[in-house]
Amino acid sequence: MALSGKLIGYVDISKKADVFHDLFRHNPHKMVAITPDKVHDCELLEGERGAVGSVISWHYTHEGKKKISKQIIESVNEENHMIVFKVIGGDLVDELYKSFTITLHVEPKGDAQVATWTFEFEKPNTSVPYPTSLMDYLCDLVKDLDAHKTTN
């Protein structure tokens, strides 16, 4: 019996929503220079960078292990600064989950902004853990990107 789950994480950021949206949509390869300890490569495998239907491969270190996540950009909402990535290969879906979708949404919060990560996933059984460690990782990544001077 498969079990569906949803996990949401919030990070207050100081940079504008369009800066983060542009970085994750059109320039994810720039994260390699900003956070080399976390993100090692972001390859465009198919399509046009940032376009719906394009396929990208993230190479990163999580929990001390080098990992890969192959994702397709499933949808983009430019006005609301939202991107939906469907994981189609790599450690998450090849080893742990039956399906995994990651949404990044950046929106105003008072005078600042908030980056919201949403994971929607299907676990094959109850022994598979909730992806809280990955959520912590992505929230820390956003904090590192927000602290970087040239991301602005």
N, CA, C and O atoms as a GROMACS GRO file, in nm:
protein
  608
    1MET      N    1   0.084  -0.118   0.000
    1MET     CA    2   0.000   0.000   0.000
    1MET      C    3   0.088   0.124   0.000
    1MET      O    4   0.175   0.138   0.086
    2ALA      N    5   0.068   0.213  -0.095
    2ALA     CA    6   0.146   0.336  -0.103
    2ALA      C    7   0.084   0.442  -0.012
    2ALA      O    8  -0.038   0.445   0.010
    3LEU      N    9   0.169   0.528   0.040
    3LEU     CA   10   0.126   0.633   0.131
    3LEU      C   11   0.165   0.768   0.075
    3LEU      O   12   0.282   0.793   0.049
    4SER      N   13   0.067   0.855   0.056
    4SER     CA   14   0.094   0.989   0.005
    4SER      C   15   0.130   1.082   0.120
    4SER      O   16   0.079   1.068   0.231
    5GLY      N   17   0.218   1.176   0.092
    5GLY     CA   18   0.258   1.270   0.194
    5GLY      C   19   0.285   1.406   0.136
    5GLY      O   20   0.305   1.422   0.016
    6LYS      N   21   0.284   1.506   0.225
    6LYS     CA   22   0.312   1.644   0.186
    6LYS      C   23   0.391   1.707   0.300
    6LYS      O   24   0.356   1.691   0.417
    7LEU      N   25   0.497   1.778   0.264
    7LEU     CA   26   0.580   1.844   0.362
    7LEU      C   27   0.608   1.985   0.312
    7LEU      O   28   0.641   2.005   0.194
    8ILE      N   29   0.596   2.084   0.400
    8ILE     CA   30   0.613   2.224   0.361
    8ILE      C   31   0.716   2.289   0.453
    8ILE      O   32   0.713   2.271   0.575
    9GLY      N   33   0.808   2.365   0.392
    9GLY     CA   34   0.909   2.439   0.467
    9GLY      C   35   0.912   2.584   0.424
    9GLY      O   36   0.896   2.614   0.305
   10TYR      N   37   0.932   2.674   0.518
   10TYR     CA   38   0.933   2.818   0.491
   10TYR      C   39   1.067   2.878   0.532
   10TYR      O   40   1.124   2.842   0.634
   11VAL      N   41   1.116   2.971   0.448
   11VAL     CA   42   1.240   3.044   0.479
   11VAL      C   43   1.218   3.190   0.451
   11VAL      O   44   1.185   3.228   0.338
   12ASP      N   45   1.235   3.275   0.552
   12ASP     CA   46   1.229   3.419   0.530
   12ASP      C   47   1.356   3.461   0.458
   12ASP      O   48   1.466   3.421   0.496
   13ILE      N   49   1.340   3.541   0.354
   13ILE     CA   50   1.455   3.587   0.275
   13ILE      C   51   1.449   3.738   0.259
   13ILE      O   52   1.343   3.799   0.272
   14SER      N   53   1.564   3.797   0.232
   14SER     CA   54   1.571   3.943   0.216
   14SER      C   55   1.569   3.986   0.069
   14SER      O   56   1.536   4.100   0.039
   15LYS      N   57   1.603   3.895  -0.020
   15LYS     CA   58   1.607   3.930  -0.162
   15LYS      C   59   1.469   3.924  -0.225
   15LYS      O   60   1.378   3.860  -0.172
   16LYS      N   61   1.453   3.989  -0.336
   16LYS     CA   62   1.326   3.993  -0.407
   16LYS      C   63   1.289   3.855  -0.462
   16LYS      O   64   1.376   3.773  -0.493
   17ALA      N   65   1.160   3.831  -0.474
   17ALA     CA   66   1.108   3.703  -0.523
   17ALA      C   67   1.161   3.673  -0.663
   17ALA      O   68   1.195   3.558  -0.693
   18ASP      N   69   1.167   3.773  -0.749
   18ASP     CA   70   1.210   3.748  -0.887
   18ASP      C   71   1.357   3.705  -0.896
   18ASP      O   72   1.395   3.637  -0.991
   19VAL      N   73   1.439   3.744  -0.797
   19VAL     CA   74   1.580   3.703  -0.795
   19VAL      C   75   1.589   3.551  -0.775
   19VAL      O   76   1.661   3.483  -0.847
   20PHE      N   77   1.515   3.499  -0.677
   20PHE     CA   78   1.517   3.354  -0.652
   20PHE      C   79   1.450   3.278  -0.764
   20PHE      O   80   1.498   3.173  -0.807
   21HIS      N   81   1.340   3.329  -0.811
   21HIS     CA   82   1.268   3.263  -0.920
   21HIS      C   83   1.359   3.250  -1.043
   21HIS      O   84   1.366   3.144  -1.105
   22ASP      N   85   1.428   3.358  -1.078
   22ASP     CA   86   1.519   3.357  -1.192
   22ASP      C   87   1.636   3.262  -1.169
   22ASP      O   88   1.677   3.191  -1.260
   23LEU      N   89   1.689   3.261  -1.048
   23LEU     CA   90   1.803   3.174  -1.018
   23LEU      C   91   1.765   3.026  -1.034
   23LEU      O   92   1.837   2.951  -1.100
   24PHE      N   93   1.653   2.985  -0.977
   24PHE     CA   94   1.613   2.844  -0.986
   24PHE      C   95   1.559   2.808  -1.124
   24PHE      O   96   1.572   2.693  -1.166
   25ARG      N   97   1.498   2.902  -1.193
   25ARG     CA   98   1.440   2.870  -1.323
   25ARG      C   99   1.541   2.880  -1.437
   25ARG      O  100   1.557   2.786  -1.514
   26HIS      N  101   1.608   2.994  -1.448
   26HIS     CA  102   1.693   3.020  -1.564
   26HIS      C  103   1.843   3.002  -1.539
   26HIS      O  104   1.919   2.977  -1.633
   27ASN      N  105   1.886   3.013  -1.414
   27ASN     CA  106   2.030   3.010  -1.385
   27ASN      C  107   2.068   2.917  -1.271
   27ASN      O  108   2.152   2.953  -1.188
   28PRO      N  109   2.011   2.797  -1.264
   28PRO     CA  110   2.045   2.709  -1.153
   28PRO      C  111   2.193   2.670  -1.152
   28PRO      O  112   2.248   2.637  -1.047
   29HIS      N  113   2.257   2.672  -1.267
   29HIS     CA  114   2.399   2.639  -1.277
   29HIS      C  115   2.486   2.737  -1.197
   29HIS      O  116   2.598   2.704  -1.160
   30LYS      N  117   2.435   2.858  -1.171
   30LYS     CA  118   2.511   2.958  -1.095
   30LYS      C  119   2.520   2.921  -0.947
   30LYS      O  120   2.605   2.974  -0.875
   31MET      N  121   2.434   2.830  -0.901
   31MET     CA  122   2.439   2.787  -0.761
   31MET      C  123   2.567   2.712  -0.730
   31MET      O  124   2.610   2.706  -0.615
   32VAL      N  125   2.628   2.654  -0.831
   32VAL     CA  126   2.752   2.579  -0.813
   32VAL      C  127   2.860   2.670  -0.756
   32VAL      O  128   2.933   2.630  -0.665
   33ALA      N  129   2.871   2.792  -0.808
   33ALA     CA  130   2.972   2.887  -0.760
   33ALA      C  131   2.933   2.944  -0.623
   33ALA      O  132   3.021   2.976  -0.543
   34ILE      N  133   2.803   2.957  -0.596
   34ILE     CA  134   2.757   3.018  -0.472
   34ILE      C  135   2.762   2.918  -0.356
   34ILE      O  136   2.801   2.955  -0.245
   35THR      N  137   2.725   2.793  -0.381
   35THR     CA  138   2.720   2.691  -0.274
   35THR      C  139   2.789   2.563  -0.320
   35THR      O  140   2.724   2.458  -0.329
   36PRO      N  141   2.920   2.568  -0.347
   36PRO     CA  142   2.989   2.450  -0.401
   36PRO      C  143   2.990   2.330  -0.306
   36PRO      O  144   3.009   2.217  -0.352
   37ASP      N  145   2.969   2.352  -0.177
   37ASP     CA  146   2.964   2.240  -0.083
   37ASP      C  147   2.830   2.166  -0.092
   37ASP      O  148   2.820   2.051  -0.048
   38LYS      N  149   2.728   2.230  -0.149
   38LYS     CA  150   2.595   2.169  -0.158
   38LYS      C  151   2.560   2.127  -0.301
   38LYS      O  152   2.516   2.014  -0.324
   39VAL      N  153   2.580   2.218  -0.397
   39VAL     CA  154   2.543   2.191  -0.536
   39VAL      C  155   2.670   2.185  -0.620
   39VAL      O  156   2.750   2.279  -0.620
   40HIS      N  157   2.689   2.073  -0.692
   40HIS     CA  158   2.812   2.053  -0.769
   40HIS      C  159   2.793   2.076  -0.919
   40HIS      O  160   2.886   2.114  -0.988
   41ASP      N  161   2.670   2.053  -0.967
   41ASP     CA  162   2.644   2.072  -1.110
   41ASP      C  163   2.494   2.075  -1.130
   41ASP      O  164   2.418   2.015  -1.054
   42CYS      N  165   2.452   2.144  -1.233
   42CYS     CA  166   2.312   2.145  -1.275
   42CYS      C  167   2.313   2.146  -1.427
   42CYS      O  168   2.332   2.250  -1.490
   43GLU      N  169   2.292   2.027  -1.484
   43GLU     CA  170   2.300   2.010  -1.628
   43GLU      C  171   2.162   2.020  -1.693
   43GLU      O  172   2.064   1.966  -1.641
   44LEU      N  173   2.155   2.088  -1.805
   44LEU     CA  174   2.035   2.088  -1.887
   44LEU      C  175   2.045   1.967  -1.979
   44LEU      O  176   2.136   1.959  -2.061
   45LEU      N  177   1.952   1.872  -1.964
   45LEU     CA  178   1.956   1.750  -2.043
   45LEU      C  179   1.868   1.757  -2.168
   45LEU      O  180   1.902   1.702  -2.272
   46GLU      N  181   1.754   1.824  -2.156
   46GLU     CA  182   1.661   1.836  -2.268
   46GLU      C  183   1.590   1.970  -2.259
   46GLU      O  184   1.566   2.022  -2.150
   47GLY      N  185   1.556   2.024  -2.375
   47GLY     CA  186   1.475   2.146  -2.379
   47GLY      C  187   1.556   2.273  -2.362
   47GLY      O  188   1.678   2.274  -2.378
   48GLU      N  189   1.485   2.379  -2.329
   48GLU     CA  190   1.543   2.512  -2.311
   48GLU      C  191   1.545   2.544  -2.162
   48GLU      O  192   1.447   2.520  -2.092
   49ARG      N  193   1.657   2.597  -2.115
   49ARG     CA  194   1.672   2.626  -1.972
   49ARG      C  195   1.554   2.710  -1.922
   49ARG      O  196   1.525   2.818  -1.975
   50GLY      N  197   1.487   2.659  -1.819
   50GLY     CA  198   1.376   2.730  -1.756
   50GLY      C  199   1.240   2.706  -1.818
   50GLY      O  200   1.139   2.749  -1.762
   51ALA      N  201   1.234   2.637  -1.932
   51ALA     CA  202   1.107   2.615  -2.001
   51ALA      C  203   1.035   2.493  -1.944
   51ALA      O  204   1.097   2.395  -1.903
   52VAL      N  205   0.903   2.501  -1.942
   52VAL     CA  206   0.822   2.387  -1.902
   52VAL      C  207   0.854   2.270  -1.995
   52VAL      O  208   0.860   2.287  -2.117
   53GLY      N  209   0.876   2.153  -1.936
   53GLY     CA  210   0.911   2.034  -2.014
   53GLY      C  211   1.061   2.010  -2.024
   53GLY      O  212   1.104   1.903  -2.066
   54SER      N  213   1.142   2.109  -1.985
   54SER     CA  214   1.286   2.088  -1.990
   54SER      C  215   1.328   1.994  -1.877
   54SER      O  216   1.264   1.990  -1.772
   55VAL      N  217   1.435   1.920  -1.900
   55VAL     CA  218   1.484   1.822  -1.805
   55VAL      C  219   1.622   1.865  -1.757
   55VAL      O  220   1.710   1.897  -1.837
   56ILE      N  221   1.640   1.866  -1.626
   56ILE     CA  222   1.767   1.904  -1.567
   56ILE      C  223   1.813   1.795  -1.470
   56ILE      O  224   1.732   1.719  -1.417
   57SER      N  225   1.943   1.790  -1.449
   57SER     CA  226   2.002   1.693  -1.357
   57SER      C  227   2.084   1.770  -1.255
   57SER      O  228   2.179   1.840  -1.289
   58TRP      N  229   2.046   1.757  -1.129
   58TRP     CA  230   2.117   1.820  -1.019
   58TRP      C  231   2.216   1.721  -0.961
   58TRP      O  232   2.183   1.605  -0.937
   59HIS      N  233   2.339   1.767  -0.937
   59HIS     CA  234   2.441   1.688  -0.869
   59HIS      C  235   2.469   1.763  -0.739
   59HIS      O  236   2.508   1.880  -0.741
   60TYR      N  237   2.450   1.696  -0.626
   60TYR     CA  238   2.459   1.764  -0.498
   60TYR      C  239   2.507   1.669  -0.389
   60TYR      O  240   2.510   1.547  -0.407
   61THR      N  241   2.543   1.728  -0.275
   61THR     CA  242   2.580   1.648  -0.159
   61THR      C  243   2.476   1.669  -0.052
   61THR      O  244   2.446   1.782  -0.013
   62HIS      N  245   2.421   1.557  -0.004
   62HIS     CA  246   2.320   1.560   0.102
   62HIS      C  247   2.352   1.449   0.200
   62HIS      O  248   2.375   1.334   0.161
   63GLU      N  249   2.355   1.482   0.327
   63GLU     CA  250   2.389   1.387   0.433
   63GLU      C  251   2.526   1.322   0.409
   63GLU      O  252   2.545   1.204   0.437
   64GLY      N  253   2.620   1.401   0.357
   64GLY     CA  254   2.755   1.354   0.335
   64GLY      C  255   2.774   1.266   0.213
   64GLY      O  256   2.884   1.214   0.191
   65LYS      N  257   2.669   1.247   0.134
   65LYS     CA  258   2.678   1.161   0.016
   65LYS      C  259   2.647   1.241  -0.111
   65LYS      O  260   2.558   1.326  -0.113
   66LYS      N  261   2.724   1.211  -0.216
   66LYS     CA  262   2.696   1.274  -0.346
   66LYS      C  263   2.574   1.206  -0.407
   66LYS      O  264   2.565   1.083  -0.411
   67LYS      N  265   2.481   1.288  -0.455
   67LYS     CA  266   2.356   1.237  -0.509
   67LYS      C  267   2.322   1.307  -0.640
   67LYS      O  268   2.381   1.409  -0.675
   68ILE      N  269   2.226   1.249  -0.710
   68ILE     CA  270   2.178   1.305  -0.836
   68ILE      C  271   2.026   1.306  -0.833
   68ILE      O  272   1.963   1.213  -0.782
   69SER      N  273   1.968   1.412  -0.887
   69SER     CA  274   1.823   1.419  -0.900
   69SER      C  275   1.791   1.470  -1.041
   69SER      O  276   1.827   1.582  -1.077
   70LYS      N  277   1.725   1.386  -1.119
   70LYS     CA  278   1.684   1.423  -1.254
   70LYS      C  279   1.539   1.473  -1.244
   70LYS      O  280   1.452   1.403  -1.193
   71GLN      N  281   1.516   1.594  -1.295
   71GLN     CA  282   1.384   1.657  -1.280
   71GLN      C  283   1.336   1.719  -1.409
   71GLN      O  284   1.416   1.762  -1.493
   72ILE      N  285   1.205   1.723  -1.423
   72ILE     CA  286   1.143   1.793  -1.535
   72ILE      C  287   1.067   1.912  -1.477
   72ILE      O  288   0.999   1.900  -1.375
   73ILE      N  289   1.078   2.026  -1.543
   73ILE     CA  290   1.000   2.141  -1.499
   73ILE      C  291   0.857   2.117  -1.546
   73ILE      O  292   0.828   2.119  -1.666
   74GLU      N  293   0.770   2.093  -1.450
   74GLU     CA  294   0.632   2.056  -1.479
   74GLU      C  295   0.543   2.178  -1.504
   74GLU      O  296   0.455   2.175  -1.590
   75SER      N  297   0.568   2.286  -1.429
   75SER     CA  298   0.492   2.409  -1.451
   75SER      C  299   0.567   2.527  -1.392
   75SER      O  300   0.651   2.513  -1.304
   76VAL      N  301   0.534   2.646  -1.446
   76VAL     CA  302   0.594   2.771  -1.401
   76VAL      C  303   0.485   2.876  -1.395
   76VAL      O  304   0.403   2.887  -1.486
   77ASN      N  305   0.484   2.953  -1.287
   77ASN     CA  306   0.395   3.068  -1.278
   77ASN      C  307   0.484   3.189  -1.252
   77ASN      O  308   0.524   3.215  -1.139
   78GLU      N  309   0.513   3.260  -1.358
   78GLU     CA  310   0.604   3.374  -1.353
   78GLU      C  311   0.553   3.482  -1.258
   78GLU      O  312   0.629   3.537  -1.178
   79GLU      N  313   0.423   3.511  -1.266
   79GLU     CA  314   0.362   3.618  -1.186
   79GLU      C  315   0.370   3.588  -1.036
   79GLU      O  316   0.395   3.677  -0.956
   80ASN      N  317   0.348   3.461  -1.000
   80ASN     CA  318   0.351   3.422  -0.859
   80ASN      C  319   0.484   3.362  -0.815
   80ASN      O  320   0.495   3.310  -0.703
   81HIS      N  321   0.584   3.368  -0.901
   81HIS     CA  322   0.719   3.319  -0.870
   81HIS      C  323   0.716   3.175  -0.818
   81HIS      O  324   0.769   3.146  -0.711
   82MET      N  325   0.654   3.087  -0.896
   82MET     CA  326   0.642   2.948  -0.857
   82MET      C  327   0.695   2.857  -0.968
   82MET      O  328   0.672   2.881  -1.086
   83ILE      N  329   0.767   2.753  -0.927
   83ILE     CA  330   0.820   2.652  -1.018
   83ILE      C  331   0.790   2.514  -0.958
   83ILE      O  332   0.810   2.492  -0.839
   84VAL      N  333   0.741   2.424  -1.042
   84VAL     CA  334   0.713   2.287  -0.997
   84VAL      C  335   0.808   2.193  -1.073
   84VAL      O  336   0.810   2.189  -1.196
   85PHE      N  337   0.887   2.118  -0.995
   85PHE     CA  338   0.981   2.020  -1.049
   85PHE      C  339   0.930   1.880  -1.016
   85PHE      O  340   0.904   1.850  -0.899
   86LYS      N  341   0.915   1.795  -1.116
   86LYS     CA  342   0.879   1.655  -1.092
   86LYS      C  343   1.006   1.574  -1.102
   86LYS      O  344   1.076   1.577  -1.204
   87VAL      N  345   1.037   1.500  -0.997
   87VAL     CA  346   1.157   1.418  -0.994
   87VAL      C  347   1.130   1.292  -1.076
   87VAL      O  348   1.036   1.218  -1.049
   88ILE      N  349   1.214   1.269  -1.178
   88ILE     CA  350   1.193   1.155  -1.268
   88ILE      C  351   1.308   1.056  -1.267
   88ILE      O  352   1.303   0.954  -1.336
   89GLY      N  353   1.412   1.084  -1.189
   89GLY     CA  354   1.525   0.993  -1.179
   89GLY      C  355   1.616   1.034  -1.066
   89GLY      O  356   1.605   1.144  -1.012
   90GLY      N  357   1.707   0.946  -1.031
   90GLY     CA  358   1.800   0.973  -0.922
   90GLY      C  359   1.759   0.905  -0.793
   90GLY      O  360   1.663   0.828  -0.789
   91ASP      N  361   1.833   0.935  -0.688
   91ASP     CA  362   1.819   0.867  -0.560
   91ASP      C  363   1.677   0.869  -0.504
   91ASP      O  364   1.630   0.768  -0.452
   92LEU      N  365   1.609   0.983  -0.513
   92LEU     CA  366   1.476   0.995  -0.452
   92LEU      C  367   1.375   0.896  -0.507
   92LEU      O  368   1.307   0.828  -0.430
   93VAL      N  369   1.363   0.888  -0.639
   93VAL     CA  370   1.260   0.801  -0.698
   93VAL      C  371   1.314   0.663  -0.737
   93VAL      O  372   1.236   0.569  -0.750
   94ASP      N  373   1.444   0.650  -0.754
   94ASP     CA  374   1.499   0.519  -0.788
   94ASP      C  375   1.515   0.431  -0.664
   94ASP      O  376   1.510   0.308  -0.673
   95GLU      N  377   1.535   0.494  -0.548
   95GLU     CA  378   1.564   0.418  -0.427
   95GLU      C  379   1.460   0.432  -0.316
   95GLU      O  380   1.442   0.338  -0.238
   96LEU      N  381   1.392   0.548  -0.306
   96LEU     CA  382   1.306   0.570  -0.190
   96LEU      C  383   1.157   0.583  -0.220
   96LEU      O  384   1.076   0.506  -0.169
   97TYR      N  385   1.121   0.679  -0.303
   97TYR     CA  386   0.980   0.714  -0.321
   97TYR      C  387   0.927   0.668  -0.456
   97TYR      O  388   1.002   0.658  -0.554
   98LYS      N  389   0.796   0.642  -0.461
   98LYS     CA  390   0.733   0.604  -0.588
   98LYS      C  391   0.718   0.727  -0.677
   98LYS      O  392   0.730   0.718  -0.799
   99SER      N  393   0.690   0.843  -0.616
   99SER     CA  394   0.682   0.969  -0.690
   99SER      C  395   0.723   1.081  -0.595
   99SER      O  396   0.710   1.070  -0.473
  100PHE      N  397   0.774   1.191  -0.656
  100PHE     CA  398   0.822   1.302  -0.574
  100PHE      C  399   0.814   1.429  -0.658
  100PHE      O  400   0.868   1.435  -0.769
  101THR      N  401   0.746   1.531  -0.605
  101THR     CA  402   0.734   1.660  -0.672
  101THR      C  403   0.779   1.768  -0.574
  101THR      O  404   0.745   1.766  -0.456
  102ILE      N  405   0.857   1.864  -0.626
  102ILE     CA  406   0.910   1.973  -0.546
  102ILE      C  407   0.860   2.105  -0.604
  102ILE      O  408   0.878   2.132  -0.723
  103THR      N  409   0.798   2.187  -0.520
  103THR     CA  410   0.751   2.319  -0.562
  103THR      C  411   0.825   2.425  -0.483
  103THR      O  412   0.838   2.417  -0.361
  104LEU      N  413   0.874   2.527  -0.555
  104LEU     CA  414   0.932   2.645  -0.492
  104LEU      C  415   0.843   2.763  -0.525
  104LEU      O  416   0.813   2.790  -0.642
  105HIS      N  417   0.799   2.832  -0.421
  105HIS     CA  418   0.713   2.949  -0.438
  105HIS      C  419   0.770   3.061  -0.351
  105HIS      O  420   0.790   3.042  -0.231
  106VAL      N  421   0.797   3.177  -0.410
  106VAL     CA  422   0.849   3.290  -0.335
  106VAL      C  423   0.746   3.401  -0.340
  106VAL      O  424   0.702   3.441  -0.448
  107GLU      N  425   0.707   3.451  -0.223
  107GLU     CA  426   0.602   3.552  -0.218
  107GLU      C  427   0.632   3.657  -0.111
  107GLU      O  428   0.712   3.632  -0.020
  108PRO      N  429   0.568   3.773  -0.122
  108PRO     CA  430   0.589   3.879  -0.022
  108PRO      C  431   0.536   3.838   0.115
  108PRO      O  432   0.437   3.766   0.128
  109LYS      N  433   0.606   3.886   0.218
  109LYS     CA  434   0.562   3.867   0.356
  109LYS      C  435   0.597   3.995   0.429
  109LYS      O  436   0.709   4.010   0.477
  110GLY      N  437   0.503   4.086   0.438
  110GLY     CA  438   0.531   4.217   0.496
  110GLY      C  439   0.629   4.291   0.407
  110GLY      O  440   0.607   4.305   0.287
  111ASP      N  441   0.738   4.340   0.466
  111ASP     CA  442   0.841   4.410   0.390
  111ASP      C  443   0.945   4.316   0.332
  111ASP      O  444   1.032   4.358   0.256
  112ALA      N  445   0.936   4.187   0.367
  112ALA     CA  446   1.034   4.088   0.320
  112ALA      C  447   0.967   3.990   0.224
  112ALA      O  448   0.861   4.018   0.168
  113GLN      N  449   1.031   3.877   0.207
  113GLN     CA  450   0.981   3.770   0.120
  113GLN      C  451   0.991   3.639   0.197
  113GLN      O  452   1.067   3.628   0.293
  114VAL      N  453   0.914   3.541   0.153
  114VAL     CA  454   0.926   3.408   0.210
  114VAL      C  455   0.935   3.308   0.094
  114VAL      O  456   0.857   3.312  -0.001
  115ALA      N  457   1.034   3.218   0.105
  115ALA     CA  458   1.048   3.109   0.008
  115ALA      C  459   0.982   2.986   0.070
  115ALA      O  460   1.013   2.948   0.183
  116THR      N  461   0.891   2.926  -0.004
  116THR     CA  462   0.818   2.809   0.045
  116THR      C  463   0.852   2.689  -0.041
  116THR      O  464   0.834   2.692  -0.163
  117TRP      N  465   0.901   2.584   0.022
  117TRP     CA  466   0.925   2.456  -0.044
  117TRP      C  467   0.809   2.364  -0.010
  117TRP      O  468   0.770   2.354   0.107
  118THR      N  469   0.753   2.298  -0.109
  118THR     CA  470   0.650   2.198  -0.085
  118THR      C  471   0.691   2.068  -0.153
  118THR      O  472   0.719   2.066  -0.272
  119PHE      N  473   0.694   1.962  -0.076
  119PHE     CA  474   0.720   1.828  -0.129
  119PHE      C  475   0.588   1.752  -0.129
  119PHE      O  476   0.515   1.751  -0.030
  120GLU      N  477   0.556   1.690  -0.241
  120GLU     CA  478   0.444   1.598  -0.248
  120GLU      C  479   0.504   1.466  -0.296
  120GLU      O  480   0.572   1.462  -0.398
  121PHE      N  481   0.478   1.360  -0.221
  121PHE     CA  482   0.547   1.235  -0.249
  121PHE      C  483   0.459   1.115  -0.216
  121PHE      O  484   0.359   1.126  -0.145
  122GLU      N  485   0.500   1.003  -0.270
  122GLU     CA  486   0.432   0.878  -0.243
  122GLU      C  487   0.537   0.778  -0.194
  122GLU      O  488   0.632   0.744  -0.265
  123LYS      N  489   0.517   0.731  -0.071
  123LYS     CA  490   0.607   0.632  -0.013
  123LYS      C  491   0.554   0.493  -0.046
  123LYS      O  492   0.433   0.471  -0.040
  124PRO      N  493   0.642   0.398  -0.080
  124PRO     CA  494   0.595   0.264  -0.111
  124PRO      C  495   0.546   0.188   0.012
  124PRO      O  496   0.462   0.098   0.002
  125ASN      N  497   0.598   0.227   0.130
  125ASN     CA  498   0.555   0.162   0.254
  125ASN      C  499   0.594   0.250   0.373
  125ASN      O  500   0.662   0.352   0.355
  126THR      N  501   0.553   0.213   0.492
  126THR     CA  502   0.575   0.295   0.611
  126THR      C  503   0.720   0.299   0.657
  126THR      O  504   0.756   0.384   0.738
  127SER      N  505   0.804   0.210   0.606
  127SER     CA  506   0.945   0.211   0.649
  127SER      C  507   1.026   0.322   0.582
  127SER      O  508   1.135   0.355   0.629
  128VAL      N  509   0.974   0.379   0.475
  128VAL     CA  510   1.045   0.490   0.408
  128VAL      C  511   1.022   0.617   0.489
  128VAL      O  512   0.908   0.652   0.520
  129PRO      N  513   1.129   0.687   0.525
  129PRO     CA  514   1.114   0.806   0.610
  129PRO      C  515   1.054   0.926   0.535
  129PRO      O  516   1.061   0.935   0.413
  130TYR      N  517   0.996   1.016   0.612
  130TYR     CA  518   0.954   1.143   0.555
  130TYR      C  519   1.080   1.220   0.516
  130TYR      O  520   1.182   1.206   0.583
  131PRO      N  521   1.074   1.299   0.410
  131PRO     CA  522   1.195   1.367   0.360
  131PRO      C  523   1.230   1.495   0.437
  131PRO      O  524   1.260   1.598   0.376
  132THR      N  525   1.228   1.488   0.569
  132THR     CA  526   1.256   1.608   0.650
  132THR      C  527   1.401   1.654   0.636
  132THR      O  528   1.428   1.774   0.638
  133SER      N  529   1.494   1.560   0.622
  133SER     CA  530   1.635   1.597   0.606
  133SER      C  531   1.657   1.672   0.474
  133SER      O  532   1.734   1.768   0.468
  134LEU      N  533   1.588   1.628   0.368
  134LEU     CA  534   1.599   1.697   0.239
  134LEU      C  535   1.536   1.836   0.248
  134LEU      O  536   1.586   1.931   0.188
  135MET      N  537   1.426   1.849   0.322
  135MET     CA  538   1.364   1.980   0.341
  135MET      C  539   1.460   2.073   0.413
  135MET      O  540   1.475   2.189   0.374
  136ASP      N  541   1.524   2.024   0.519
  136ASP     CA  542   1.623   2.105   0.590
  136ASP      C  543   1.735   2.148   0.496
  136ASP      O  544   1.780   2.263   0.500
  137TYR      N  545   1.780   2.057   0.411
  137TYR     CA  546   1.886   2.084   0.315
  137TYR      C  547   1.845   2.198   0.221
  137TYR      O  548   1.922   2.292   0.202
  138LEU      N  549   1.725   2.191   0.162
  138LEU     CA  550   1.681   2.294   0.068
  138LEU      C  551   1.655   2.427   0.138
  138LEU      O  552   1.680   2.533   0.080
  139CYS      N  553   1.606   2.424   0.260
  139CYS     CA  554   1.588   2.549   0.335
  139CYS      C  555   1.724   2.612   0.365
  139CYS      O  556   1.739   2.734   0.355
  140ASP      N  557   1.824   2.531   0.402
  140ASP     CA  558   1.960   2.582   0.424
  140ASP      C  559   2.020   2.636   0.294
  140ASP      O  560   2.092   2.736   0.296
  141LEU      N  561   1.992   2.570   0.181
  141LEU     CA  562   2.039   2.617   0.052
  141LEU      C  563   1.985   2.756   0.023
  141LEU      O  564   2.059   2.844  -0.021
  142VAL      N  565   1.857   2.777   0.047
  142VAL     CA  566   1.795   2.908   0.025
  142VAL      C  567   1.860   3.013   0.115
  142VAL      O  568   1.885   3.125   0.072
  143LYS      N  569   1.887   2.978   0.240
  143LYS     CA  570   1.953   3.072   0.332
  143LYS      C  571   2.091   3.110   0.280
  143LYS      O  572   2.129   3.227   0.284
  144ASP      N  573   2.166   3.011   0.231
  144ASP     CA  574   2.299   3.038   0.175
  144ASP      C  575   2.289   3.129   0.052
  144ASP      O  576   2.368   3.222   0.037
  145LEU      N  577   2.193   3.102  -0.035
  145LEU     CA  578   2.175   3.184  -0.155
  145LEU      C  579   2.133   3.326  -0.118
  145LEU      O  580   2.178   3.422  -0.180
  146ASP      N  581   2.047   3.338  -0.019
  146ASP     CA  582   2.002   3.469   0.026
  146ASP      C  583   2.116   3.550   0.085
  146ASP      O  584   2.121   3.672   0.069
  147ALA      N  585   2.208   3.484   0.155
  147ALA     CA  586   2.321   3.552   0.218
  147ALA      C  587   2.429   3.593   0.117
  147ALA      O  588   2.512   3.679   0.146
  148HIS      N  589   2.428   3.531  -0.001
  148HIS     CA  590   2.531   3.559  -0.100
  148HIS      C  591   2.512   3.698  -0.160
  148HIS      O  592   2.401   3.736  -0.198
  149LYS      N  593   2.620   3.774  -0.168
  149LYS     CA  594   2.614   3.914  -0.210
  149LYS      C  595   2.568   3.932  -0.355
  149LYS      O  596   2.488   4.021  -0.382
  150THR      N  597   2.616   3.850  -0.446
  150THR     CA  598   2.586   3.874  -0.588
  150THR      C  599   2.455   3.813  -0.636
  150THR      O  600   2.423   3.824  -0.754
  151THR      N  601   2.379   3.747  -0.547
  151THR     CA  602   2.250   3.691  -0.589
  151THR      C  603   2.151   3.804  -0.614
  151THR      O  604   2.055   3.786  -0.688
  152ASN      N  605   2.173   3.918  -0.555
  152ASN     CA  606   2.082   4.032  -0.569
  152ASN      C  607   2.082   4.091  -0.707
  152ASN      O  608   2.010   4.188  -0.733
   0.00000   0.00000   0.00000
